[in-house]
Amino acid sequence: MLLTALVILHGLIVTAFTLRILLRDDLSPPARMAWFVVIAALPYLGSAAYFLFGEVDIGHEARRRDGYIFAQLHEWLRAHPVADATASLPAHIRPAFRTAAAINGFTTASGNTATLLADGAESREALLADIDAATSHVHVMFYIWLEDETGTALARALIRAARRGVVVRAMADALGSRAMLRSKLWQEMGIAGVHTATALPLDNPLRTLLTARIDLRNHRKIVVIDGAVTWCGSGNAADPAFRPKRRFAPWVDIMLRFTGPVVTQKALLFAADWMAATGAPLTQLAIAPAPARAPARAVLAGGAEATTEPEPALGFAAVAMGDGPTTRPGAMPQVFATLLAAAQTRVTITTPYFVPDATLLSALSAAACRGVETTLVFPRRNDSLIVRAASRSYYRQLLEAGCRIFEFEGGLLHAKTLTLDGTIALIGSSNLDLRSFDLNYENNILLHDEALTGQIAERQATYLANSREVTLATVAAWPFPQRIWQNTIATIGPIL
């Protein structure tokens, strides 16, 4: 009798979830098939996994709220038009910039400048100098904010700014920064006058489980200072040693300091996150168009600071992007695919997590097949064994298409970079995996500038110098158990 009941329950569970999956129009065929495999093989565990993680849904109330926020942002953009620089770009790359600009309704604008910082220590000191020089406001958002040397120094700089009358808003993700949000230092920031908020809070886990997804996170890294300077890249508010996962250290990141119109675009992305977390109106954040160029602050020996006059050049064209569950589906894979389709000579990509969708995988293969020098750099040791296995399952297909694959051996390569034909670069927070594409809130900047792209390419070259190339012979030598494991994980890759 009990056995019969279990068999009936098994059938009902599999049937119910199968029908639910078949009724969804937003699932790709590979993702649909992956869920079928998981639920058929492990009906109880698989069904629980689908209930918790199967659907990208932030809830009806959150969607209504975000719709209202986006309407305010678009109204602001209409009231403050920016000259579109797309026509000044080479014709073959214009579609990529239009695709990127369409994500948030931003405009590809000229007049931007950027400085590439040498390493984590230099980035931290320059960022702290910018905050200490702030006179109006400082807005920061980090996915991971640790109470280590870097995270504490940032918090202390924000406290100093708030005490001298600067409006400071600080936000961190509820999961990635959970220890920091419970710390005395975070409380001290609030006492000092720093306005604090939590992105995607987990104060009611049951409601989150029932109405959304607990693993849907804000992965952005945003800093905006006085509406004139923004920072963008892969770095969190944490030391390269990254104490929670120190055995994979150092975390190797890349950060750039920008001025120009992209500052305003990043300010609007922060505003959207802040409004969602606090309910504050856009008018409270006092967003203003950034100056086309701003003086650059140079950090001198001993912590002194010098201000240099802006160069007379017009600056380069760039556009910021902020994607997530509330933007159009597939936005970032479309940007990457359009960029790869425009590539003429070479493209180099670095990312710590590589679980591509069919669009990106085909675009990479197509670029290599038509003779574009396509180079991919991943970390040799990854903090996620599942992602590492899934990533390696794609190596043979990419290598056979003509891609070159390198595995970085100097720590966990966390930099997310793309350089293309020596003139185009994309940097930011997005990994080349389905979590970044479908679940996380991310932010990136796409730019056209030969000098800056060359500098980023030189940084990529240092990664390559510390990497080992993976060849078809390497892949062929992998033992059968390893290949079976990798391909098994890749089977469920679309739902990772």
NORPE-V186320 format. One record per residue. N is the residue number from 0. PHI is phi in whole degrees, -180 to 180 (none if undefined). D_LAST is the distance of its C-alpha to the last C-alpha in Angstrom with 2 decimals. Layout:
n=N phi=PHI d_last=D_LAST
n=N phi=PHI d_last=D_LAST
This chain:
n=0 phi=none d_last=37.40
n=1 phi=-64 d_last=34.40
n=2 phi=-62 d_last=32.76
n=3 phi=-63 d_last=33.44
n=4 phi=-63 d_last=31.95
n=5 phi=-67 d_last=28.73
n=6 phi=-64 d_last=28.56
n=7 phi=-65 d_last=29.21
n=8 phi=-62 d_last=26.60
n=9 phi=-56 d_last=24.03
n=10 phi=-64 d_last=25.06
n=11 phi=-66 d_last=25.06
n=12 phi=-63 d_last=21.55
n=13 phi=-61 d_last=20.13
n=14 phi=-65 d_last=22.42
n=15 phi=-63 d_last=21.71
n=16 phi=-73 d_last=17.94
n=17 phi=-64 d_last=18.41
n=18 phi=-64 d_last=20.92
n=19 phi=-60 d_last=18.85
n=20 phi=-65 d_last=16.07
n=21 phi=-69 d_last=18.97
n=22 phi=-80 d_last=20.60
n=23 phi=-84 d_last=17.88
n=24 phi=-89 d_last=18.95
n=25 phi=-90 d_last=16.16
n=26 phi=-86 d_last=13.48
n=27 phi=-76 d_last=13.47
n=28 phi=-55 d_last=14.73
n=29 phi=-62 d_last=11.87
n=30 phi=-67 d_last=9.42
n=31 phi=-61 d_last=12.45
n=32 phi=-65 d_last=13.07
n=33 phi=-62 d_last=9.73
n=34 phi=-67 d_last=10.46
n=35 phi=-58 d_last=14.02
n=36 phi=-62 d_last=13.38
n=37 phi=-64 d_last=11.63
n=38 phi=-72 d_last=14.38
n=39 phi=-69 d_last=17.11
n=40 phi=-77 d_last=16.47
n=41 phi=-133 d_last=15.98
n=42 phi=-57 d_last=17.50
n=43 phi=-77 d_last=18.06
n=44 phi=-66 d_last=15.03
n=45 phi=-65 d_last=12.79
n=46 phi=-67 d_last=14.87
n=47 phi=-64 d_last=14.69
n=48 phi=-63 d_last=10.89
n=49 phi=-66 d_last=11.26
n=50 phi=-61 d_last=14.18
n=51 phi=-83 d_last=12.58
n=52 phi=-129 d_last=9.22
n=53 phi=-79 d_last=9.69
n=54 phi=-126 d_last=11.94
n=55 phi=-87 d_last=12.40
n=56 phi=-139 d_last=15.92
n=57 phi=-90 d_last=17.96
n=58 phi=98 d_last=20.92
n=59 phi=-63 d_last=24.11
n=60 phi=-65 d_last=26.11
n=61 phi=-66 d_last=23.66
n=62 phi=-66 d_last=23.53
n=63 phi=-64 d_last=27.32
n=64 phi=-62 d_last=27.62
n=65 phi=-67 d_last=25.47
n=66 phi=-62 d_last=27.48
n=67 phi=-66 d_last=30.60
n=68 phi=-63 d_last=29.43
n=69 phi=-62 d_last=28.57
n=70 phi=-62 d_last=31.97
n=71 phi=-65 d_last=33.69
n=72 phi=-63 d_last=32.01
n=73 phi=-68 d_last=32.96
n=74 phi=-64 d_last=36.45
n=75 phi=-63 d_last=36.75
n=76 phi=-63 d_last=35.71
n=77 phi=-66 d_last=38.34
n=78 phi=-81 d_last=40.92
n=79 phi=-131 d_last=40.21
n=80 phi=-65 d_last=39.79
n=81 phi=-124 d_last=39.05
n=82 phi=-62 d_last=40.39
n=83 phi=-83 d_last=37.83
n=84 phi=-95 d_last=37.91
n=85 phi=-58 d_last=35.84
n=86 phi=-64 d_last=39.07
n=87 phi=-82 d_last=39.98
n=88 phi=-85 d_last=36.98
n=89 phi=-56 d_last=37.23
n=90 phi=-57 d_last=36.79
n=91 phi=-74 d_last=33.92
n=92 phi=-103 d_last=31.57
n=93 phi=-59 d_last=32.54
n=94 phi=-59 d_last=29.88
n=95 phi=-65 d_last=27.10
n=96 phi=-70 d_last=28.80
n=97 phi=-66 d_last=29.41
n=98 phi=-62 d_last=25.77
n=99 phi=-66 d_last=24.88
n=100 phi=-65 d_last=27.81
n=101 phi=-71 d_last=26.96
n=102 phi=-61 d_last=23.78
n=103 phi=-116 d_last=25.99
n=104 phi=82 d_last=29.40
n=105 phi=-79 d_last=30.44
n=106 phi=-119 d_last=32.95
n=107 phi=-69 d_last=32.88
n=108 phi=-122 d_last=35.81
n=109 phi=-88 d_last=38.01
n=110 phi=90 d_last=39.64
n=111 phi=-96 d_last=36.70
n=112 phi=-133 d_last=37.04
n=113 phi=-154 d_last=34.73
n=114 phi=-123 d_last=35.15
n=115 phi=-90 d_last=32.73
n=116 phi=-85 d_last=33.03
n=117 phi=-69 d_last=33.48
n=118 phi=-162 d_last=31.15
n=119 phi=-62 d_last=29.81
n=120 phi=-66 d_last=33.31
n=121 phi=-67 d_last=34.91
n=122 phi=-61 d_last=32.23
n=123 phi=-62 d_last=32.80
n=124 phi=-65 d_last=36.57
n=125 phi=-68 d_last=36.61
n=126 phi=-65 d_last=34.36
n=127 phi=-63 d_last=36.59
n=128 phi=-64 d_last=39.62
n=129 phi=-62 d_last=38.35
n=130 phi=-66 d_last=37.80
n=131 phi=-68 d_last=41.22
n=132 phi=-94 d_last=42.79
n=133 phi=-63 d_last=41.24
n=134 phi=-120 d_last=43.92
n=135 phi=-115 d_last=42.22
n=136 phi=-154 d_last=38.60
n=137 phi=-135 d_last=35.44
n=138 phi=-120 d_last=31.97
n=139 phi=-133 d_last=28.97
n=140 phi=-142 d_last=25.32
n=141 phi=-135 d_last=22.87
n=142 phi=-69 d_last=19.38
n=143 phi=-115 d_last=20.62
n=144 phi=-131 d_last=24.33
n=145 phi=-103 d_last=25.77
n=146 phi=-91 d_last=29.33
n=147 phi=-105 d_last=30.06
n=148 phi=-62 d_last=32.62
n=149 phi=-67 d_last=30.77
n=150 phi=-63 d_last=29.49
n=151 phi=-70 d_last=32.93
n=152 phi=-61 d_last=34.80
n=153 phi=-63 d_last=32.90
n=154 phi=-61 d_last=33.67
n=155 phi=-65 d_last=37.31
n=156 phi=-64 d_last=37.66
n=157 phi=-67 d_last=36.44
n=158 phi=-64 d_last=38.92
n=159 phi=-60 d_last=41.69
n=160 phi=-64 d_last=40.94
n=161 phi=-62 d_last=40.97
n=162 phi=-70 d_last=44.26
n=163 phi=-97 d_last=45.97
n=164 phi=100 d_last=45.12
n=165 phi=-76 d_last=42.02
n=166 phi=-77 d_last=39.58
n=167 phi=-118 d_last=36.35
n=168 phi=-122 d_last=33.08
n=169 phi=-127 d_last=30.23
n=170 phi=-137 d_last=26.76
n=171 phi=-144 d_last=23.72
n=172 phi=-72 d_last=20.33
n=173 phi=-64 d_last=20.69
n=174 phi=-92 d_last=17.85
n=175 phi=-65 d_last=18.00
n=176 phi=-119 d_last=21.81
n=177 phi=-59 d_last=22.48
n=178 phi=-69 d_last=25.15
n=179 phi=-63 d_last=26.91
n=180 phi=-67 d_last=27.11
n=181 phi=-99 d_last=28.90
n=182 phi=-84 d_last=31.15
n=183 phi=-67 d_last=34.86
n=184 phi=-64 d_last=34.33
n=185 phi=-63 d_last=32.32
n=186 phi=-65 d_last=35.18
n=187 phi=-63 d_last=37.68
n=188 phi=-60 d_last=36.17
n=189 phi=-63 d_last=36.72
n=190 phi=-63 d_last=40.24
n=191 phi=-76 d_last=41.05
n=192 phi=109 d_last=40.25
n=193 phi=-75 d_last=36.72
n=194 phi=-80 d_last=34.97
n=195 phi=-116 d_last=31.60
n=196 phi=-152 d_last=28.63
n=197 phi=-114 d_last=25.18
n=198 phi=-83 d_last=22.23
n=199 phi=51 d_last=20.18
n=200 phi=-63 d_last=22.20
n=201 phi=-117 d_last=21.25
n=202 phi=-71 d_last=24.88
n=203 phi=-131 d_last=24.26
n=204 phi=-59 d_last=21.02
n=205 phi=-63 d_last=22.09
n=206 phi=-63 d_last=22.60
n=207 phi=-62 d_last=19.26
n=208 phi=-64 d_last=17.57
n=209 phi=-81 d_last=19.89
n=210 phi=-114 d_last=19.88
n=211 phi=-149 d_last=16.66
n=212 phi=-134 d_last=13.44
n=213 phi=-73 d_last=14.07
n=214 phi=-96 d_last=11.07
n=215 phi=-84 d_last=12.32
n=216 phi=-127 d_last=14.31
n=217 phi=-95 d_last=17.08
n=218 phi=-95 d_last=16.26
n=219 phi=-73 d_last=19.61
n=220 phi=-131 d_last=22.51
n=221 phi=-129 d_last=25.73
n=222 phi=-134 d_last=29.35
n=223 phi=-131 d_last=32.29
n=224 phi=-124 d_last=35.85
n=225 phi=56 d_last=38.94
n=226 phi=65 d_last=37.30
n=227 phi=-121 d_last=38.27
n=228 phi=-135 d_last=35.66
n=229 phi=-136 d_last=31.88
n=230 phi=-115 d_last=29.53
n=231 phi=-145 d_last=26.28
n=232 phi=160 d_last=23.87
n=233 phi=-100 d_last=21.12
n=234 phi=-75 d_last=23.22
n=235 phi=-94 d_last=22.76
n=236 phi=-84 d_last=25.79
n=237 phi=-157 d_last=25.58
n=238 phi=-69 d_last=27.43
n=239 phi=-58 d_last=26.18
n=240 phi=-67 d_last=26.61
n=241 phi=43 d_last=23.80
n=242 phi=-53 d_last=25.05
n=243 phi=-62 d_last=21.93
n=244 phi=-137 d_last=20.57
n=245 phi=-65 d_last=23.90
n=246 phi=-71 d_last=23.50
n=247 phi=-100 d_last=21.30
n=248 phi=-67 d_last=23.88
n=249 phi=-80 d_last=25.20
n=250 phi=-75 d_last=22.56
n=251 phi=-104 d_last=23.86
n=252 phi=-117 d_last=23.72
n=253 phi=-136 d_last=25.66
n=254 phi=-135 d_last=27.48
n=255 phi=-127 d_last=29.97
n=256 phi=-106 d_last=32.66
n=257 phi=-112 d_last=33.41
n=258 phi=-129 d_last=36.39
n=259 phi=110 d_last=37.20
n=260 phi=-58 d_last=35.78
n=261 phi=-65 d_last=32.10
n=262 phi=-63 d_last=33.07
n=263 phi=-63 d_last=33.79
n=264 phi=-64 d_last=30.52
n=265 phi=-67 d_last=28.63
n=266 phi=-63 d_last=31.02
n=267 phi=-69 d_last=30.09
n=268 phi=-65 d_last=26.35
n=269 phi=-62 d_last=27.31
n=270 phi=-58 d_last=29.65
n=271 phi=-62 d_last=26.99
n=272 phi=-66 d_last=24.92
n=273 phi=-67 d_last=28.18
n=274 phi=-63 d_last=29.45
n=275 phi=-66 d_last=26.33
n=276 phi=-81 d_last=26.59
n=277 phi=-117 d_last=30.38
n=278 phi=81 d_last=31.74
n=279 phi=-68 d_last=34.10
n=280 phi=-76 d_last=35.56
n=281 phi=-61 d_last=35.07
n=282 phi=-61 d_last=38.79
n=283 phi=-69 d_last=38.42
n=284 phi=-88 d_last=36.36
n=285 phi=51 d_last=39.18
n=286 phi=-71 d_last=37.16
n=287 phi=-135 d_last=39.57
n=288 phi=-57 d_last=39.29
n=289 phi=-74 d_last=38.94
n=290 phi=-62 d_last=41.84
n=291 phi=-58 d_last=41.33
n=292 phi=-143 d_last=41.86
n=293 phi=-129 d_last=42.25
n=294 phi=-58 d_last=44.03
n=295 phi=-97 d_last=41.94
n=296 phi=-96 d_last=42.25
n=297 phi=-108 d_last=42.59
n=298 phi=-88 d_last=42.23
n=299 phi=-97 d_last=45.23
n=300 phi=-57 d_last=46.06
n=301 phi=83 d_last=46.57
n=302 phi=89 d_last=44.37
n=303 phi=-68 d_last=46.94
n=304 phi=-134 d_last=45.87
n=305 phi=-127 d_last=47.35
n=306 phi=-109 d_last=46.81
n=307 phi=-104 d_last=47.15
n=308 phi=-72 d_last=48.22
n=309 phi=-65 d_last=45.78
n=310 phi=-70 d_last=46.46
n=311 phi=-74 d_last=48.17
n=312 phi=-62 d_last=45.44
n=313 phi=-76 d_last=43.59
n=314 phi=87 d_last=40.13
n=315 phi=-100 d_last=37.14
n=316 phi=-86 d_last=35.10
n=317 phi=-159 d_last=31.67
n=318 phi=-146 d_last=29.33
n=319 phi=-92 d_last=26.75
n=320 phi=-134 d_last=23.49
n=321 phi=-131 d_last=21.54
n=322 phi=-114 d_last=18.52
n=323 phi=171 d_last=16.25
n=324 phi=-61 d_last=15.63
n=325 phi=-100 d_last=19.41
n=326 phi=-98 d_last=20.01
n=327 phi=-65 d_last=19.84
n=328 phi=-62 d_last=16.54
n=329 phi=73 d_last=15.65
n=330 phi=-62 d_last=18.22
n=331 phi=-72 d_last=17.05
n=332 phi=-57 d_last=16.00
n=333 phi=-66 d_last=19.46
n=334 phi=-63 d_last=21.11
n=335 phi=-61 d_last=19.79
n=336 phi=-65 d_last=20.72
n=337 phi=-68 d_last=24.10
n=338 phi=-63 d_last=24.80
n=339 phi=-64 d_last=24.10
n=340 phi=-67 d_last=26.34
n=341 phi=-87 d_last=29.04
n=342 phi=-61 d_last=28.96
n=343 phi=-115 d_last=32.32
n=344 phi=-124 d_last=32.67
n=345 phi=-156 d_last=29.78
n=346 phi=-144 d_last=26.39
n=347 phi=-125 d_last=24.79
n=348 phi=-129 d_last=21.30
n=349 phi=-121 d_last=20.04
n=350 phi=-160 d_last=16.58
n=351 phi=-79 d_last=15.03
n=352 phi=-127 d_last=11.38
n=353 phi=-128 d_last=11.17
n=354 phi=-136 d_last=8.37
n=355 phi=-75 d_last=10.74
n=356 phi=-86 d_last=11.14
n=357 phi=-62 d_last=14.29
n=358 phi=-62 d_last=16.55
n=359 phi=-69 d_last=16.02
n=360 phi=-61 d_last=16.09
n=361 phi=-66 d_last=19.27
n=362 phi=-65 d_last=20.79
n=363 phi=-64 d_last=20.52
n=364 phi=-64 d_last=22.04
n=365 phi=-65 d_last=24.66
n=366 phi=-61 d_last=25.76
n=367 phi=-66 d_last=26.33
n=368 phi=-63 d_last=28.04
n=369 phi=-92 d_last=30.56
n=370 phi=100 d_last=31.53
n=371 phi=-74 d_last=29.65
n=372 phi=-71 d_last=29.18
n=373 phi=-107 d_last=25.39
n=374 phi=-119 d_last=24.32
n=375 phi=-121 d_last=20.90
n=376 phi=-125 d_last=20.82
n=377 phi=-123 d_last=18.01
n=378 phi=-72 d_last=18.69
n=379 phi=-71 d_last=19.84
n=380 phi=-109 d_last=18.74
n=381 phi=-113 d_last=15.38
n=382 phi=-72 d_last=14.81
n=383 phi=-118 d_last=11.30
n=384 phi=-64 d_last=12.04
n=385 phi=-66 d_last=8.56
n=386 phi=-66 d_last=8.17
n=387 phi=-59 d_last=11.83
n=388 phi=-65 d_last=11.63
n=389 phi=-63 d_last=9.24
n=390 phi=-59 d_last=11.54
n=391 phi=-67 d_last=14.60
n=392 phi=-66 d_last=13.96
n=393 phi=-93 d_last=14.87
n=394 phi=-59 d_last=17.96
n=395 phi=-59 d_last=20.46
n=396 phi=-60 d_last=19.94
n=397 phi=-69 d_last=20.30
n=398 phi=-66 d_last=23.22
n=399 phi=-66 d_last=24.97
n=400 phi=-77 d_last=24.83
n=401 phi=114 d_last=26.60
n=402 phi=-70 d_last=24.07
n=403 phi=-109 d_last=24.85
n=404 phi=-121 d_last=22.20
n=405 phi=-126 d_last=23.10
n=406 phi=-116 d_last=21.62
n=407 phi=-74 d_last=23.06
n=408 phi=-114 d_last=24.90
n=409 phi=-99 d_last=26.33
n=410 phi=121 d_last=23.65
n=411 phi=-94 d_last=20.18
n=412 phi=-70 d_last=20.47
n=413 phi=-104 d_last=18.91
n=414 phi=-69 d_last=20.88
n=415 phi=-108 d_last=19.25
n=416 phi=-136 d_last=22.09
n=417 phi=-141 d_last=23.21
n=418 phi=-123 d_last=26.84
n=419 phi=-141 d_last=28.35
n=420 phi=56 d_last=31.90
n=421 phi=75 d_last=33.23
n=422 phi=-133 d_last=33.45
n=423 phi=-122 d_last=30.07
n=424 phi=-140 d_last=27.46
n=425 phi=-133 d_last=24.29
n=426 phi=-137 d_last=23.29
n=427 phi=158 d_last=21.38
n=428 phi=-107 d_last=18.19
n=429 phi=-77 d_last=15.54
n=430 phi=-86 d_last=13.28
n=431 phi=-94 d_last=12.45
n=432 phi=-140 d_last=8.71
n=433 phi=-70 d_last=7.00
n=434 phi=-66 d_last=7.06
n=435 phi=-67 d_last=10.70
n=436 phi=-72 d_last=11.34
n=437 phi=-114 d_last=10.45
n=438 phi=-110 d_last=10.39
n=439 phi=-78 d_last=12.57
n=440 phi=-83 d_last=16.29
n=441 phi=-127 d_last=17.26
n=442 phi=-144 d_last=20.69
n=443 phi=-146 d_last=22.12
n=444 phi=-130 d_last=25.55
n=445 phi=-107 d_last=26.56
n=446 phi=-140 d_last=30.08
n=447 phi=-125 d_last=32.84
n=448 phi=-165 d_last=35.15
n=449 phi=-67 d_last=36.36
n=450 phi=-66 d_last=37.39
n=451 phi=-68 d_last=34.24
n=452 phi=-60 d_last=31.97
n=453 phi=-62 d_last=34.19
n=454 phi=-66 d_last=33.71
n=455 phi=-67 d_last=29.90
n=456 phi=-64 d_last=30.25
n=457 phi=-64 d_last=32.54
n=458 phi=-65 d_last=29.96
n=459 phi=-60 d_last=27.45
n=460 phi=-64 d_last=30.29
n=461 phi=-69 d_last=30.51
n=462 phi=-65 d_last=26.88
n=463 phi=-63 d_last=27.74
n=464 phi=-65 d_last=30.84
n=465 phi=-108 d_last=28.81
n=466 phi=-124 d_last=26.41
n=467 phi=-116 d_last=26.70
n=468 phi=-75 d_last=26.27
n=469 phi=-102 d_last=24.15
n=470 phi=-113 d_last=26.09
n=471 phi=-61 d_last=25.93
n=472 phi=-64 d_last=28.21
n=473 phi=-61 d_last=25.78
n=474 phi=-65 d_last=22.99
n=475 phi=-64 d_last=25.60
n=476 phi=-84 d_last=26.64
n=477 phi=-61 d_last=23.35
n=478 phi=-67 d_last=24.11
n=479 phi=-55 d_last=22.95
n=480 phi=-58 d_last=20.95
n=481 phi=-64 d_last=18.88
n=482 phi=-65 d_last=18.32
n=483 phi=-63 d_last=17.49
n=484 phi=-60 d_last=14.90
n=485 phi=-62 d_last=13.27
n=486 phi=-74 d_last=13.46
n=487 phi=-65 d_last=12.28
n=488 phi=-64 d_last=8.93
n=489 phi=-63 d_last=9.01
n=490 phi=-60 d_last=9.86
n=491 phi=-100 d_last=6.60
n=492 phi=-53 d_last=5.15
n=493 phi=-62 d_last=5.83
n=494 phi=-116 d_last=3.82
n=495 phi=-69 d_last=0.00
